[in-house]
Amino acid sequence: QVQLVESGGGLVQPGGSLRLSCTASGRGFLFYDMGWYRQAPGKQRELVASITNYGSTNYAASVKGRFSISRDNAKNTVLLQMNSLKPEDTAVYYCNTLRDGTAAAPWGQGTQVTVSS
């Protein structure tokens, strides 16, 4: 079963940037569609960016133009470059495999992103 480990979060000022990384264990990574989710306090987890196994990307309206998802199949890694960060981007960020548009693997521990001055 796929295990996911997220890293790269931290505290950043509004307008700043962070790059999140997610490494997947196990075989078959290059066949998975992958997604980045986030969950803010008191809110439901939401999908913010996804990338298919052949590299096609999609973004939530709230992050489009600011976030960029990419993958490195040789390293079993999916990245999320976050620019022009806003306080409302504050959340725990998680990655997951996607099957029929929904998360399909056990959740990792996530990585905290806090945008504050």
C-alpha positions in Angstrom: 0.0 0.0 0.0 1.2 3.5 -0.8 2.6 5.5 2.1 2.8 9.3 1.7 5.1 11.7 3.5 4.7 15.5 3.1 7.3 18.1 4.0 8.2 21.7 3.3 5.7 23.6 5.3 6.4 26.5 7.6 5.6 30.1 8.6 5.8 32.6 5.8 4.7 36.2 5.5 1.9 37.2 3.1 3.2 37.4 -0.4 5.9 34.9 0.3 6.5 31.4 -1.3 6.9 27.9 -0.1 7.5 24.6 -1.9 5.9 21.5 -0.5 7.2 18.0 -1.3 5.4 14.6 -1.1 7.2 11.3 -1.4 5.3 8.1 -2.0 6.6 4.7 -1.1 5.8 1.6 -3.0 5.6 0.7 -6.6 3.5 2.2 -9.4 3.9 5.9 -8.6 4.1 6.8 -12.2 0.7 5.3 -12.9 -1.0 7.4 -10.2 -2.9 10.6 -10.6 -1.8 12.8 -7.6 -3.4 15.6 -5.7 -2.6 18.2 -3.0 -5.3 18.8 -0.4 -5.5 21.3 2.4 -7.6 21.5 5.6 -7.9 24.7 7.5 -9.2 24.8 11.1 -12.9 24.2 11.2 -13.1 23.5 7.5 -13.4 20.4 5.3 -10.4 19.1 3.5 -10.3 20.4 -0.1 -8.5 19.5 -3.2 -6.4 22.4 -4.4 -4.2 20.9 -7.2 -4.0 17.7 -9.1 -1.7 16.2 -11.7 -2.5 13.1 -13.9 0.0 10.4 -14.5 0.8 12.0 -17.9 1.3 15.5 -16.4 -2.0 17.3 -17.0 -2.8 19.7 -14.2 -5.8 21.2 -12.6 -6.3 23.8 -9.9 -8.9 25.1 -7.5 -10.0 28.6 -8.4 -8.7 29.9 -5.1 -5.1 29.0 -6.0 -5.0 29.2 -9.8 -2.2 31.4 -11.0 -0.4 31.2 -7.7 0.2 27.5 -7.1 2.0 25.0 -9.4 1.9 21.2 -9.1 4.6 19.0 -10.7 5.9 15.5 -10.3 9.2 13.7 -10.6 8.4 10.0 -11.3 12.1 9.0 -10.9 11.9 10.2 -7.3 8.3 9.2 -6.5 7.7 12.8 -5.6 5.0 15.4 -6.3 5.7 19.0 -5.5 3.5 22.1 -4.9 5.1 25.4 -5.5 3.1 28.1 -3.7 3.6 31.8 -4.5 1.9 35.0 -3.5 0.7 33.3 -0.3 -2.3 34.7 1.5 -3.4 34.3 5.1 -6.3 32.2 3.8 -3.9 29.7 2.5 -3.1 28.7 6.1 -3.9 25.1 6.5 -2.4 21.6 6.9 -1.5 20.4 3.4 -1.7 16.7 2.4 -1.0 14.8 -0.8 -2.8 11.7 -1.9 -3.2 9.5 -4.9 -6.4 10.1 -6.8 -8.8 7.5 -8.2 -11.9 8.7 -9.9 -11.2 12.1 -8.5 -11.1 11.1 -4.9 -8.3 10.4 -2.4 -7.4 6.7 -2.5 -4.5 6.1 -0.1 -4.2 6.4 3.6 -3.5 10.0 4.6 -0.1 11.0 5.7 0.7 13.4 8.6 0.5 16.5 6.4 2.6 19.6 6.6 1.5 22.8 8.3 1.6 26.1 6.3 1.0 29.3 8.2 0.8 32.6 6.4 1.0 35.5 8.8 2.8 38.7 9.4 
